[in-house]
Amino acid sequence: MKNEKVILAYSGGLDTSVILKWLKNEYNFDVIAVCVDVGQEEDLTLVKNKALSTGAHKAYIVDVKEEFVTDYIFPTLKAGAIYEDDYLLGTSFARPLIAKKLVEIAEKEEAIAIAHGATGKGNDQVRFEATIKALNPHLKIIAPWREWNLKSREDCIDYALKHNIPVPVTKKDIYSRDRNIWHLSHEGGNLENPWNEHDENIYQICVKPQDAPDKPTYIEIEFEKGVPISIDGKKYSPVDLIYKLNDIGGVNGIGIIDIIENRLVGMKSRGVYETPGGTILYEAHKALEKLVLDRPTLSFKKIVAEKYAQLVYDGLWFTPLKEALDKFIDSTQQVVTGTVKLKLYKGTCKAMGTKSPYSLYNEDFVTFGEDNVYNQKDAEGFINLFTLSIKIRSLMNYKKENFKKEKQII
């Protein structure tokens, strides 16, 4: 009999390297390792070879960077979605895409299950499994961290040493990291005590803000219907545009945050994130929307953005609500076309100017000088109507107070 096949979401890191060997030892599966390239800046040929040398039956490298940027990053950017006011969702929206590719290969290989290395304490287990259930509910799911007797990353290191598995971490460098074209996250180690100041030497994309150039950097980003298309007048492909902004932002120390976040499973966690290009794009997109969207639309879109961020964070990418919100967001983005000028300086990123053919800013109306388009006398009637309910309430209170005084006198 042939061994049954299982697809493993494989990164070549500590957890998935150990899981590959564990699946073979415990279940005698033919393990098909799948490394999805979302821009993690690694030599994925080495990752593939490592999977095969560790015992994988087959190994895939799937380049999805273009799809990641256009179908996951840009829709979230257009939504303005930020989880709990800080997190730009770098890991969150990569997981549904990775899981989608795992399902596709599982169907191609006629595998019975998909295995992942997400822990039973984290969000990623939900993100992977929600996507798998949405796209193919017949596939089984194996989550070793919910099954095996290994209790910590230190245990995993010991298991790797015992089975001659090369791993990229040591007990001294115990950080758990996730990197893609959008961001790099750091968790674990001394970050698990929220009182500890994080070590700035952990940065891998950004320079320390205090070491950034002493002279500000100015850049201009052009958007078309909410999507960034050029930097300083030069058009870039979606992938190259993100890489370029990462370089510019990283040199200027842009996009470093140290946050406590609420995980979906109910606990709080701490992470240090580097998102230089993403931080620049969010600042630019926000500034352009303020120029072209009317007040009610912009106000309601902020409510949508909060809900959108929660859906993405919780792994609910392939859901009816998410699809419906995308349609609303896309309708708002029809006028988000224009150029934003930004100033980058030692970790700060600020919009310094905006222009758009759809601008709702009209100098003829707002000028403090003489104009021929606005009759200031009109404001009196507007204020009278706008404040009518306030005035009526005040009159009623005034009558009540006078009535009380009259009774006291009697």
C-alpha positions as CSV (number, residue, x, y, z in Angstrom):
1,M,0.0,0.0,0.0
2,K,1.1,3.5,-0.7
3,N,1.5,5.9,2.2
4,E,-1.2,8.6,2.5
5,K,-0.1,12.1,1.5
6,V,-0.2,15.1,3.7
7,I,0.6,18.7,2.7
8,L,2.8,20.6,5.1
9,A,3.0,24.4,5.2
10,Y,6.8,24.5,5.3
11,S,9.1,27.4,6.0
12,G,12.3,25.7,6.9
13,G,12.2,27.3,10.3
14,L,12.4,25.5,13.6
15,D,8.8,24.4,14.0
16,T,8.1,23.2,10.5
17,S,11.5,21.4,10.2
18,V,10.6,19.4,13.4
19,I,7.0,18.8,12.2
20,L,8.2,17.3,8.9
21,K,10.2,14.6,10.7
22,W,7.5,14.2,13.4
23,L,4.8,13.5,10.8
24,K,6.9,10.8,9.2
25,N,7.9,9.2,12.6
26,E,4.4,9.3,14.1
27,Y,2.1,8.7,11.1
28,N,4.4,7.4,8.3
29,F,2.9,9.9,5.9
30,D,4.4,10.9,2.6
31,V,5.0,14.5,3.5
32,I,4.8,17.1,0.7
33,A,6.4,20.3,1.8
34,V,5.0,23.5,0.4
35,C,6.9,26.7,0.9
36,V,4.8,29.7,-0.3
37,D,7.0,32.6,-1.3
38,V,5.4,35.8,0.0
39,G,8.7,37.7,-0.1
40,Q,10.4,36.3,3.0
41,E,13.8,37.2,1.7
42,E,15.3,33.7,1.9
43,D,17.1,31.4,-0.5
44,L,14.1,29.1,-1.1
45,T,16.1,26.7,-3.1
46,L,18.0,25.9,0.1
47,V,14.6,25.6,1.9
48,K,13.4,23.1,-0.7
49,N,16.6,21.1,-0.5
50,K,16.4,21.1,3.3
51,A,12.9,19.7,3.2
52,L,13.9,16.9,0.9
53,S,17.0,16.1,3.0
54,T,14.8,16.1,6.1
55,G,12.6,13.4,4.6
56,A,10.0,15.2,2.4
57,H,8.4,13.0,-0.3
58,K,8.2,16.1,-2.5
59,A,8.7,19.8,-2.1
60,Y,7.1,22.8,-3.8
61,I,8.2,26.4,-4.0
62,V,5.2,28.6,-5.0
63,D,5.9,32.3,-5.8
64,V,2.8,34.3,-5.0
65,K,4.3,37.7,-4.3
66,E,2.4,39.4,-7.1
67,E,-0.9,37.9,-6.0
68,F,-0.1,38.8,-2.4
69,V,0.4,42.4,-3.2
70,T,-2.5,43.0,-5.6
71,D,-5.1,40.7,-4.1
72,Y,-4.4,40.9,-0.4
73,I,-2.2,43.9,0.5
74,F,-3.8,46.5,-1.8
75,P,-7.4,45.7,-0.8
76,T,-6.5,46.0,2.9
77,L,-4.7,49.3,2.2
78,K,-7.7,50.6,0.3
79,A,-9.8,49.7,3.3
80,G,-7.5,51.6,5.6
81,A,-7.7,48.6,7.9
82,I,-5.4,48.8,11.0
83,Y,-5.9,46.3,13.8
84,E,-6.3,48.0,17.2
85,D,-4.9,51.3,15.8
86,D,-1.4,50.0,15.3
87,Y,-1.0,46.7,13.5
88,L,-0.8,46.8,9.7
89,L,-1.8,43.1,9.5
90,G,1.4,41.8,7.8
91,T,1.1,38.2,9.1
92,S,-2.7,38.2,9.1
93,F,-3.4,38.6,5.4
94,A,-0.5,36.3,4.3
95,R,-2.1,33.3,6.0
96,P,-5.3,33.0,3.8
97,L,-3.2,33.2,0.7
98,I,-0.7,30.5,1.9
99,A,-3.6,28.3,3.0
100,K,-5.3,28.8,-0.4
101,K,-2.1,27.5,-2.1
102,L,-1.9,24.5,0.3
103,V,-5.5,23.6,-0.7
104,E,-4.7,23.8,-4.4
105,I,-1.7,21.5,-4.1
106,A,-3.5,19.1,-1.8
107,E,-6.2,18.7,-4.4
108,K,-3.6,18.3,-7.1
109,E,-1.7,15.7,-5.1
110,E,-4.8,14.0,-3.8
111,A,-3.6,14.4,-0.2
112,I,-5.9,13.6,2.7
113,A,-4.7,16.4,5.0
114,I,-2.9,19.7,5.5
115,A,-0.5,20.2,8.4
116,H,0.7,23.5,9.8
117,G,3.1,24.7,12.4
118,A,0.8,27.2,14.2
119,T,0.7,26.9,17.9
120,G,-2.5,26.2,19.9
121,K,-2.1,29.6,21.6
122,G,-2.0,31.8,18.5
123,N,-4.0,33.3,15.7
124,D,-2.5,31.6,12.8
125,Q,-4.1,28.2,13.5
126,V,-7.5,29.9,13.1
127,R,-6.4,31.8,9.9
128,F,-5.1,28.6,8.2
129,E,-8.0,26.4,9.2
130,A,-10.8,28.9,8.5
131,T,-9.4,29.2,4.9
132,I,-9.1,25.5,4.5
133,K,-12.6,24.9,5.7
134,A,-13.9,27.7,3.4
135,L,-12.1,26.3,0.3
136,N,-12.2,22.6,0.9
137,P,-14.0,21.3,4.0
138,H,-13.2,17.7,3.1
139,L,-9.5,18.0,3.9
140,K,-8.3,16.9,7.3
141,I,-6.2,19.3,9.4
142,I,-3.2,18.3,11.5
143,A,-1.9,20.7,14.0
144,P,1.1,19.1,15.8
145,W,1.3,21.8,18.5
146,R,-2.1,20.6,19.7
147,E,-1.0,16.9,19.7
148,W,2.6,16.3,20.5
149,N,4.4,16.3,23.8
150,L,6.8,19.1,22.9
151,K,5.9,22.1,25.1
152,S,8.3,24.8,24.0
153,R,10.7,26.1,21.4
154,E,13.5,24.8,23.6
155,D,11.9,21.3,23.3
156,C,11.8,21.7,19.6
157,I,15.5,22.5,19.5
158,D,16.3,19.4,21.5
159,Y,14.1,17.3,19.1
160,A,15.9,18.8,16.1
161,L,19.3,18.1,17.6
162,K,18.3,14.5,18.4
163,H,17.2,13.9,14.9
164,N,20.0,15.8,13.2
165,I,17.7,18.5,11.8
166,P,19.5,21.8,11.1
167,V,17.6,24.8,12.5
168,P,18.2,28.5,12.2
169,V,17.7,29.4,15.9
170,T,19.5,28.7,19.2
171,K,18.4,28.9,22.8
172,K,20.1,32.2,22.9
173,D,18.3,33.6,19.8
174,I,14.9,32.3,20.6
175,Y,12.8,34.9,18.8
176,S,9.9,33.7,16.6
177,R,9.9,35.8,13.4
178,D,7.6,36.1,10.5
179,R,8.7,37.9,7.4
180,N,7.1,38.7,4.1
181,I,7.3,41.5,1.5
182,W,5.1,43.7,3.7
183,H,6.7,43.3,7.2
184,L,8.9,41.5,9.7
185,S,7.6,40.5,13.1
186,H,9.5,39.6,16.2
187,E,7.9,37.7,19.1
188,G,9.0,35.7,22.1
189,G,12.3,35.9,24.0
190,N,12.6,38.9,26.3
191,L,9.6,40.5,24.6
192,E,7.4,38.2,26.7
193,N,7.8,40.5,29.7
194,P,6.0,43.7,28.7
195,W,8.2,45.7,31.1
196,N,11.3,45.0,29.1
197,E,12.4,47.5,26.6
198,H,13.0,45.7,23.3
199,D,16.5,45.4,22.0
200,E,16.9,47.7,18.9
201,N,19.6,45.3,17.6
202,I,16.8,42.9,16.5
203,Y,15.9,45.2,13.6
204,Q,16.5,43.5,10.2
205,I,14.8,45.9,7.7
206,C,14.9,49.3,9.4
207,V,17.8,51.2,10.8
208,K,17.4,52.6,14.3
209,P,15.5,55.9,14.0
210,Q,18.3,57.8,15.7
211,D,20.8,56.5,13.2
212,A,18.7,57.5,10.2
213,P,20.0,60.4,8.0
214,D,20.0,63.9,9.6
215,K,18.4,65.3,6.4
216,P,14.7,64.6,5.7
217,T,13.8,62.5,2.6
218,Y,10.9,63.7,0.5
219,I,9.0,61.4,-1.8
220,E,5.9,61.6,-3.9
221,I,3.5,58.6,-4.3
222,E,0.8,58.5,-7.0
223,F,-2.4,56.6,-6.6
224,E,-5.0,55.4,-9.1
225,K,-8.3,54.4,-7.6
226,G,-6.7,53.8,-4.2
227,V,-3.8,51.7,-5.6
228,P,-0.2,53.1,-5.5
229,I,1.3,53.1,-9.0
230,S,4.4,55.3,-8.9
231,I,7.1,56.8,-6.7
232,D,8.6,60.2,-7.7
233,G,7.0,60.0,-11.1
234,K,8.4,56.6,-11.9
235,K,5.9,53.7,-12.3
236,Y,6.6,50.4,-10.6
237,S,5.1,47.0,-10.7
238,P,3.2,46.2,-7.5
239,V,5.9,44.0,-6.1
240,D,8.8,46.4,-7.0
241,L,6.9,49.3,-5.6
242,I,6.7,47.7,-2.2
243,Y,10.4,46.7,-2.3
244,K,11.4,50.3,-3.2
245,L,9.3,51.8,-0.4
246,N,10.8,49.2,2.0
247,D,14.3,50.4,1.0
248,I,13.4,54.1,1.4
249,G,11.5,53.6,4.6
250,G,14.0,51.3,6.1
251,V,16.9,53.7,5.6
252,N,14.8,56.4,7.4
253,G,13.8,54.1,10.3
254,I,10.1,54.2,9.3
255,G,7.5,51.8,10.5
256,I,8.8,50.3,13.8
257,I,6.2,49.6,16.4
258,D,6.3,47.7,19.7
259,I,2.7,46.8,20.7
260,I,0.5,44.7,22.9
261,E,-2.3,43.2,20.9
262,N,-5.4,41.1,21.7
263,R,-5.2,37.7,20.1
264,L,-8.4,36.1,18.8
265,V,-8.0,33.2,21.3
266,G,-8.3,35.6,24.2
267,M,-4.8,36.4,25.5
268,K,-2.6,39.4,25.0
269,S,0.7,39.1,23.2
270,R,3.6,41.5,22.4
271,G,5.4,41.9,19.2
272,V,7.9,44.3,17.5
273,Y,7.0,44.9,13.9
274,E,9.0,46.5,11.1
275,T,6.7,47.7,8.2
276,P,8.5,50.6,6.5
277,G,6.9,50.6,3.0
278,G,3.5,49.8,4.5
279,T,3.6,52.6,6.9
280,I,4.5,55.1,4.1
281,L,1.6,53.8,2.0
282,Y,-1.0,54.0,4.8
283,E,0.0,57.6,5.6
284,A,-0.1,58.6,1.9
285,H,-3.5,56.9,1.3
286,K,-5.0,58.4,4.4
287,A,-4.0,61.9,3.3
288,L,-5.3,61.5,-0.2
289,E,-8.7,60.2,1.1
290,K,-9.0,63.3,3.2
291,L,-8.7,65.4,0.1
292,V,-11.2,63.6,-2.1
293,L,-13.8,61.9,0.1
294,D,-16.7,63.8,1.6
295,R,-17.3,63.9,5.3
296,P,-20.1,61.3,5.7
297,T,-18.3,58.8,3.4
298,L,-15.0,59.2,5.2
299,S,-16.6,58.9,8.6
300,F,-18.5,55.7,7.7
301,K,-15.4,54.2,6.0
302,K,-13.6,54.4,9.3
303,I,-16.2,52.2,10.8
304,V,-15.9,49.8,7.9
305,A,-12.1,49.9,8.2
306,E,-12.2,48.8,11.9
307,K,-14.5,45.8,11.0
308,Y,-12.4,44.9,8.0
309,A,-9.3,44.9,10.1
310,Q,-10.9,42.5,12.6
311,L,-12.1,40.2,9.8
312,V,-8.5,40.1,8.4
313,Y,-6.9,39.6,11.8
314,D,-9.3,36.8,12.6
315,G,-8.6,34.9,9.4
316,L,-12.1,35.5,7.9
317,W,-10.8,36.5,4.5
318,F,-13.1,34.1,2.5
319,T,-16.4,35.2,3.9
320,P,-19.6,36.9,2.6
321,L,-19.1,39.9,4.9
322,K,-15.6,40.5,3.7
323,E,-16.7,40.3,0.1
324,A,-19.5,42.8,0.7
325,L,-17.2,45.2,2.4
326,D,-14.8,45.0,-0.5
327,K,-17.5,46.2,-2.8
328,F,-18.3,49.2,-0.6
329,I,-14.6,50.0,-0.3
330,D,-14.0,49.7,-4.1
331,S,-16.9,52.2,-4.7
332,T,-15.2,54.7,-2.4
333,Q,-11.9,54.3,-4.2
334,Q,-13.1,55.5,-7.6
335,V,-12.0,59.0,-6.7
336,V,-8.9,58.2,-4.7
337,T,-6.6,59.2,-7.5
338,G,-3.8,61.7,-7.1
339,T,-0.3,62.4,-5.7
340,V,0.9,62.7,-2.1
341,K,4.1,64.3,-1.0
342,L,5.7,62.9,2.1
343,K,8.5,63.8,4.5
344,L,10.5,61.0,6.1
345,Y,12.7,61.8,9.0
346,K,14.2,59.7,11.7
347,G,11.3,57.3,12.1
348,T,8.5,59.8,11.3
349,C,6.4,59.8,8.2
350,K,4.2,62.8,7.4
351,A,2.1,63.9,4.4
352,M,3.2,67.4,3.4
353,G,1.1,67.9,0.3
354,T,-1.7,66.4,-1.7
355,K,-3.2,66.9,-5.2
356,S,-6.0,65.2,-7.1
357,P,-8.3,65.8,-10.1
358,Y,-11.1,64.8,-7.7
359,S,-10.1,67.2,-4.9
360,L,-13.0,68.5,-2.9
361,Y,-10.8,71.3,-1.6
362,N,-11.8,74.6,-3.2
363,E,-9.7,77.6,-2.4
364,D,-12.4,80.0,-3.7
365,F,-14.6,78.9,-0.8
366,V,-12.2,78.6,2.1
367,T,-10.0,81.6,1.5
368,F,-9.8,84.2,4.2
369,G,-9.5,86.8,1.5
370,E,-12.4,88.4,-0.5
371,D,-14.4,85.9,-2.5
372,N,-17.4,86.0,-4.8
373,V,-18.8,82.5,-4.2
374,Y,-19.7,82.4,-0.5
375,N,-22.3,84.7,1.2
376,Q,-21.3,84.7,4.9
377,K,-24.7,85.9,5.8
378,D,-26.0,82.5,4.9
379,A,-24.2,81.1,7.9
380,E,-26.7,82.7,10.3
381,G,-29.7,80.7,9.0
382,F,-27.7,77.5,8.9
383,I,-26.6,77.9,12.5
384,N,-30.2,78.7,13.6
385,L,-31.4,75.4,12.0
386,F,-28.4,73.4,13.0
387,T,-28.7,74.4,16.7
388,L,-32.5,74.4,16.9
389,S,-32.8,71.3,19.0
390,I,-30.2,72.7,21.4
391,K,-32.1,75.9,21.7
392,I,-35.5,74.2,22.3
393,R,-34.0,72.0,25.0
394,S,-32.5,75.1,26.6
395,L,-35.8,76.9,26.5
396,M,-37.6,74.0,28.1
397,N,-35.0,73.8,30.9
398,Y,-35.4,77.6,31.4
399,K,-39.1,77.2,31.8
400,K,-38.7,74.4,34.3
401,E,-36.3,76.4,36.4
402,N,-38.6,79.4,36.4
403,F,-41.6,77.2,37.3
404,K,-39.7,75.8,40.3
405,K,-38.7,79.3,41.5
406,E,-42.4,80.4,41.2
407,K,-43.5,77.4,43.3
408,Q,-40.9,78.2,46.0
409,I,-42.1,81.8,46.2
410,I,-45.7,80.7,46.6
